[in-house]
Amino acid sequence: MATSPGHTLPAVYAGWRRVVIRPLLRVVDAVAALLLAADLVVVLLSVFYRYVLNAPIEWADDVARGLMVALSFFGAAGALARGENIGISFFTERLPVAVQRAVEAGVSLIIVVTAASVGVNALELGQQTTGQTTGSGLPLELTFYPMGVAGVAMTIFAIDRLCRQRLTDIIAAFLCLGATVALWYAWSQFAPDSVPDSGFLMLAAFVVALAGGVPIGFVLALSALIFIWVEGTLPGVIFAQQMARGIDNFVLLAIPFFILIGYLMEANGMSVRLIEALERLVGRMRGGLNVVMVLSMVIFSGISGSKMADVAAVGSVLIPAARRSKQNPGDAVALLAASAVMAETIPPCINLIILGFVANISIGGLFMAGLLPAGLMALVLIAAAISSGARRTAAQSDENPRTTTAQLWSGVAVTIGLLVIIFGGFKSGIATATEISSFGALYALVIG
């Protein structure tokens, strides 16, 4: 949110960003990238030794899960620095501008407190587990110390976000938070029998923070913290321990690997070649550009599992094409959004992976079950695109091809190979979702 001169923190803040925040963000991003690469190498080596050499690596699972924990928190720190956390702004947008600024400062302060709690408790947990080992003999503290370091980086980025608010709003946020804590303390001291239980307060904090625009991840963390603080019988390290345990699972490694596949396809040009091939196939028919958009989302969703990567790859090519063909860009964006919703049931969907992990359901079975509803929704969207579209909407792309036919179809063959790896692996059951995603990432990196 923009701030007004004369009402913000001193001008030294600009130097703080240049000297501290930007270099720290580069370091955090580099560490996250190295952790992802190391995790991919560990999983691929584990599969190779187990299936080819028949000599499983005992420590591979522990190392892969530990890297996953560190990757998640360093990635979260980078996302916070770039303002990529998702929150609900429906209610705050309807408030007066002055109130919005005050609420934003309060949200930033909550993020600082939550991030600091992550860092402090993770570092303390690392200290407490020093000397303990995992099942394969690796030091247990190596799981928690990186989490603590990422929590410290997250706290610095949260302070940076807070410093971007108006000074008066920051002071108001501190006063409001202090008054809330003082009121709670006085209530618990003078009328302890009437104090609501920790479960009710956790739920109340969840609702208020969510409506106030706090990013959803921090809403969940704050609710857990309030429960621990109010309950008074649980140590703070439980907070860090449970956060790590929530993502310390080999199955969840499939999520970053499938996201990596999507971004690799965008970076190496596989996405552009596939979209151009679809334009040449169906672009001249009635509503052709819209049909291309739906089909592209179906195919990309069957590869990456990340809707952000899918929408970025398809939208960056087809939304400008819609403008060139004199279509309403708003209609194209609406169709792209509807196609992204449809893709939520197309494997390898991240939400299905999480559902299978939490509910202990076969992820491969969920993936196969999601194909039918996705196919029906795709047919409905294609029918709507044809009935409401104009003829030859993608003709311009056909008249000025970006690649030769041989290059185009060789690129399509590479994409089909990736689809065969993913769906063939799930259908045959020869590998887990994580192993399949690692194969796909290696394929997209080397062959794509």
Secondary structure as GFF3:
##gff-version 3
##sequence-region A 1 448
A	DSSP	alpha_helix	12	16	.	.	.	ID=ss1
A	DSSP	pi_helix	17	21	.	.	.	ID=ss2
A	DSSP	alpha_helix	22	47	.	.	.	ID=ss3
A	DSSP	pi_helix	48	52	.	.	.	ID=ss4
A	DSSP	alpha_helix	60	81	.	.	.	ID=ss5
A	DSSP	three_ten_helix	92	94	.	.	.	ID=ss6
A	DSSP	alpha_helix	97	128	.	.	.	ID=ss7
A	DSSP	alpha_helix	141	163	.	.	.	ID=ss8
A	DSSP	alpha_helix	167	190	.	.	.	ID=ss9
A	DSSP	three_ten_helix	192	194	.	.	.	ID=ss10
A	DSSP	alpha_helix	198	211	.	.	.	ID=ss11
A	DSSP	alpha_helix	216	231	.	.	.	ID=ss12
A	DSSP	alpha_helix	237	247	.	.	.	ID=ss13
A	DSSP	three_ten_helix	251	253	.	.	.	ID=ss14
A	DSSP	alpha_helix	254	268	.	.	.	ID=ss15
A	DSSP	alpha_helix	270	282	.	.	.	ID=ss16
A	DSSP	alpha_helix	288	301	.	.	.	ID=ss17
A	DSSP	alpha_helix	307	324	.	.	.	ID=ss18
A	DSSP	alpha_helix	329	342	.	.	.	ID=ss19
A	DSSP	three_ten_helix	343	345	.	.	.	ID=ss20
A	DSSP	alpha_helix	350	359	.	.	.	ID=ss21
A	DSSP	alpha_helix	363	388	.	.	.	ID=ss22
A	DSSP	alpha_helix	395	399	.	.	.	ID=ss23
A	DSSP	alpha_helix	405	428	.	.	.	ID=ss24
A	DSSP	alpha_helix	433	446	.	.	.	ID=ss25
###
